[in-house]
Amino acid sequence: MPDPSISERLERLAAEWAKAPHSKVFVQLAEEYVKAGLLQKAAVVLQEGLLVYPGYVIAMVVLGSIYQQMGEDAKAKAMLEDAVALSPENLKAHRSLAKIYAAEGNIESARKSCTVVLMTNPLDDEIKAIERNLAKITRILPSQPLEPASTAGVAGAGGPTNETTALDRSVESNGRGEGATVSMATPNTMTHSEESGGSADPEQASKAARLQNWLSRIQARRRATA
């Protein structure tokens, strides 16, 4: 059962919002619903409030966080990305996005969100752990032997390849060691020189091309076994 004090605040805030439906008290009401574990009700309140105040970043970030807690990562990402578009340095939005991007294997975007958070709060242990895992995955992937594309990398056509097994082991190891799990890198990872506007390193570009081929085969195997 909800804490009696939370129930009292819920009743008071609900009454306030009923009297003044155009007030921004709906955010506080939604947050109290979250404390009471009533995520769906909190989401509905925020959705209704955002109809009155579209682009209200605070409400958007809270709603995105609620979607994430409900396991609706696609909705969470869309809402949080909209919030970041309006408020590029919003730490709460970037913190949630870093987790979502990391889970997707979107290394470049996850790193950017981690950077925004750590620039303001360099002691954020959870984000630091995610960043370390991203760095490890980026180092490990190009170092594995990359074989020519063939049906050997797809389940049902000879079983998992050595490099796929190595990737799975490395990801599982990183997740256990650092307290955060990163699923799989995507082939759009950029080198430091590309991110800073310089010319791409030919060797790195070659590795990236081979990595893209490799990851495509890994993803095909995982879809086949899903």
Secondary structure as the mmCIF struct_conf table of DSSP 4:
data_model
#
loop_
_struct_conf.conf_type_id
_struct_conf.id
_struct_conf.beg_label_comp_id
_struct_conf.beg_label_asym_id
_struct_conf.beg_label_seq_id
_struct_conf.end_label_comp_id
_struct_conf.end_label_asym_id
_struct_conf.end_label_seq_id
HELX_RH_AL_P HELX_RH_AL_P1 PRO A 4 LYS A 19
TURN_TY1_P TURN_TY1_P1 PRO A 21 HIS A 22
BEND BEND1 SER A 23 SER A 23
TURN_TY1_P TURN_TY1_P2 LYS A 24 LYS A 24
HELX_RH_AL_P HELX_RH_AL_P2 VAL A 25 LYS A 35
TURN_TY1_P TURN_TY1_P3 ALA A 36 GLY A 37
HELX_RH_AL_P HELX_RH_AL_P3 LEU A 39 VAL A 52
BEND BEND2 TYR A 53 TYR A 53
TURN_TY1_P TURN_TY1_P4 PRO A 54 GLY A 55
HELX_RH_AL_P HELX_RH_AL_P4 VAL A 57 GLN A 69
TURN_TY1_P TURN_TY1_P5 MET A 70 GLY A 71
HELX_RH_AL_P HELX_RH_AL_P5 ASP A 73 LEU A 86
BEND BEND3 SER A 87 SER A 87
TURN_TY1_P TURN_TY1_P6 PRO A 88 GLU A 89
HELX_RH_AL_P HELX_RH_AL_P6 LEU A 91 GLU A 104
TURN_TY1_P TURN_TY1_P7 GLY A 105 GLY A 105
HELX_RH_AL_P HELX_RH_AL_P7 ILE A 107 THR A 120
TURN_TY1_P TURN_TY1_P8 PRO A 122 LEU A 123
HELX_RH_AL_P HELX_RH_AL_P8 ASP A 125 SER A 143
BEND BEND4 GLN A 144 GLN A 144
HELX_LH_PP_P HELX_LH_PP_P1 GLU A 147 ALA A 149
HELX_RH_3T_P HELX_RH_3T_P1 THR A 151 GLY A 153
BEND BEND5 VAL A 154 VAL A 154
TURN_TY1_P TURN_TY1_P9 ALA A 155 GLY A 158
HELX_RH_AL_P HELX_RH_AL_P9 ASN A 162 GLU A 178
BEND BEND6 GLY A 179 GLY A 179
TURN_TY1_P TURN_TY1_P10 PRO A 187 ASN A 188
HELX_LH_PP_P HELX_LH_PP_P2 THR A 189 THR A 191
HELX_RH_AL_P HELX_RH_AL_P10 HIS A 192 GLU A 195
TURN_TY1_P TURN_TY1_P11 SER A 196 GLY A 197
HELX_LH_PP_P HELX_LH_PP_P3 SER A 199 ASP A 201
HELX_RH_AL_P HELX_RH_AL_P11 PRO A 202 THR A 225
#
